Amino acid sequence: MKPSRRVLLAAAAAPAFAGLAAPATAAGWSLPPEGGVTETEHVWIPMPDGVRLSARLFVPDTASARPVPAVLEYIPYRKRDGYRGHDSAWGHQLASRGFAYVRVDVRGSGDSEGVQVDEYDVPELDDGVAIIDWIARQSWCSGAVGMRGISWGGINTLQVASRRPKALKAIMALGTTDTRYGNDAHYVGGALGHTNLQWGIDFKGVMAGPPDPAVVGPAWETMWRQRLAATPPIMETWLRHQTNDAYWKRGSLDQDWGAIQVPTYVVSGWQDSYSNPVGRILTHLKVPKKGLIGPWGHTYPWTAAPMSLDWAVEEVRWWTQWLKGVDTGIMAEPMLRAFMPYATWAESRPQEIPGRWVAEPTWPSPAIALRVFHLAPGGLAAKPGPAHTATYVGDRVVGLTKPEWIDRPPIDQALDDARSLTFDSAPLTDDLEILGYPTFKVRIGADVPVAKLAVRLTEVTADGRSWLVTYGLKNLTHRQSDSDPAPLEPGKLYDVEFPLFMTGYRFRKGSRIRVAISENLWPLAWPSPRIATLSLALEHSRLSLPVRPQESAPAPFPIPIRHAAADTASPAPAVTTAPVSPGHYRIELNTPPAPFTWPDIKTTTARGHWETVELTEGQPNSGFWRQQATSAWTRDAWDCEVTATIELKSTETEFLLTESLTARQAGQVIFERSEDTRITRNLV
């Protein structure tokens, strides 16, 4: 997913974050003292086809005499009035420590020329290579360039690096993914994710937003109208690609792990679905590499709450190692650092999650061993039980306690557990720590051609409460391949094995480990076309946990940690679990516009978001998802607004999609378009 997610936007929009980089020492390396910075609000970077991209520069004052390496951040989130706070703060952090920081709006976004019609499109990636070449030729640049970013910026960092620009020497990708189909904001385990609509509505606003006349001049209105006319019904595009076809494979790192040839640092948080690719990336890349997973969500390590990191220490150290050729000792340290939680985020909030930082010299870690729990009629057992078939009818709404792929936190799982098949272990006699990918193997069948399997792994504490540790969802028609699904043959059993989301966690002594099984998780994923009854051969079904032995002494952690007061400023959003009428569930999340004025550019921005999802138990095609978002920009006579709406329904054989886009200038409609589309369901 992208930084349009609400949690990340809140962090990125902050005008500044004070005291980010107090001097510190790590492995004999010291963070250099701050120096002067020259900031340039706008520079045009010409592309080979004549389109110009808008850049904001932060360059050390000394660079004219002694050229410095540069770090690029390249995203479509409006450097002028969207990410200004983040860019200003981080630009000064890097430039004051001896690195130029170059922030560029993607073609067709913010103040850059051209149009944008999809994420990570070929022109965007071609431009990325050209930008790096342009940076390396500047008089203030030493010729060495790094690239970094989170979410969209982390994802296109991997994709641009895969094209091997000559001047690119190292990358840092935060909240990134190695597979566009399997672990981005579209499909979850081969099922249509609600996040597809949530991200789609945000992205329509990104593509359709106006440039700022203070930057681009009188051409701004012509540029805006070009963008509006070019903005596609993006949800239709994504919904026409329901399998991992060539559309998704282009740009997916897992299609060619050898494409990246530069040192790579990947970073995420356990509450972020983009933590899942970290283990795979560290496993498969054949370059100098590091990884870090913290106890936060889809945000930056330095803006997380209530625990954050003095990230300038680590990032400047990384760039010093690879862009300046100075051995800072960073590569002599463990390949993976991860926070080991002693409780879930849901039960700890708003207090800091208890736990400690652990380190693995290499990944996969040879110290981690699988512990197998077999499903049996009496619960989870150490050995396979007698032959037994368990059945589950997927006619209940399950998933209200884990409603979203990203952003909304899970709560106590008891409600969903009561509507699932559950298998509990005996109380643990000791703490049990896991780090990695739990895997679930099952012999399963269904009475319909299309069905899903959802597996939640929870800790049932001594007081009887159930807390989500990790989960997995699998469209069973994708049991062998996400590219070539095959319908289920009713009555036939299949052996299916798939990983749950990567996790790190300590199950507490006296707790029970629970496996909870259902046919779906809603509203996380769209319902199957028909009610499915699942049949599970328990004697052939098991959970394997990656158990990590506890070290005798805590591993040293060289990055300074900041502990703040309880995170009461951002309370967990309410989760709706009660039906509005018997069997009828509706969730509404409404965020009215909250205007914010950027004091230095005298521009006011505002964004509102309205979401409704509905489903009636026993009626899988009663599902309804609706997203609406409005963005506005005003300054003196410049007054622009964009409103986008997406609605989705289904029949047993088709998706019914409506997308609309409206733009207003000074309150008057200047553009309006609405499209209705019927798309055949492809075993989804």
Sequence and secondary structure as in RCSB ss.txt:
>XXXX:A:sequence
MKPSRRVLLAAAAAPAFAGLAAPATAAGWSLPPEGGVTETEHVWIPMPDGVRLSARLFVPDTASARPVPAVLEYI
PYRKRDGYRGHDSAWGHQLASRGFAYVRVDVRGSGDSEGVQVDEYDVPELDDGVAIIDWIARQSWCSGAVGMRGI
SWGGINTLQVASRRPKALKAIMALGTTDTRYGNDAHYVGGALGHTNLQWGIDFKGVMAGPPDPAVVGPAWETMWR
QRLAATPPIMETWLRHQTNDAYWKRGSLDQDWGAIQVPTYVVSGWQDSYSNPVGRILTHLKVPKKGLIGPWGHTY
PWTAAPMSLDWAVEEVRWWTQWLKGVDTGIMAEPMLRAFMPYATWAESRPQEIPGRWVAEPTWPSPAIALRVFHL
APGGLAAKPGPAHTATYVGDRVVGLTKPEWIDRPPIDQALDDARSLTFDSAPLTDDLEILGYPTFKVRIGADVPV
AKLAVRLTEVTADGRSWLVTYGLKNLTHRQSDSDPAPLEPGKLYDVEFPLFMTGYRFRKGSRIRVAISENLWPLA
WPSPRIATLSLALEHSRLSLPVRPQESAPAPFPIPIRHAAADTASPAPAVTTAPVSPGHYRIELNTPPAPFTWPD
IKTTTARGHWETVELTEGQPNSGFWRQQATSAWTRDAWDCEVTATIELKSTETEFLLTESLTARQAGQVIFERSE
DTRITRNLV
>XXXX:A:secstr
  TTSHHHHHHHTSS  TTTT   EETTEE      EEEEEEEEEE TTS EEEEEEEEEGGGGTS EEEEEEEE
SS TTTTSHHHHHHHHHHHHHTT EEEEEE TTSTT SS   STT HHHHHHHHHHHHHHHHSTTEEEEEEEEEE
THHHHHHHHHHTT  TTEEEEEEES  S TTTSSSSEETTEEBHHHHHHHHHHHHHHH    HHHHGGGHHHHHH
HHHHH   HHHHHHT  SS HHHHTT GGG GGG  S EEEEEETTSGGGHHHHHHHHH  SSEEEEEES  SS 
TTT SSEEE HHHHHHHHHHHHHS    SGGGS SEEEEEESS HHHHTTS   EEEEEESSSS TT EEEEEEE
ETTEEESS  S  EEEEE  S   TTS  SSSS    THHHHTTSEEEE    SS EEEEE  EEEEEEEESSS 
 EEEEEEEEE TTS EEEEEEEEEEGGGSS SSS     TT  EEEEEE   EEEEE TT EEEEEEES  TTTB
   SS  EEEEEEEEEEEEEEE    SS     S EEE S  TTS       S SBTTEEEEEEEE    EEETT
TTEEEEEEEEEEEEEETTEEEEEEEEEEEEEEEEETTEEEEEEEEEEEEE SSEEEEEEEEEEEETTEEEEEEEE
EEEEE    
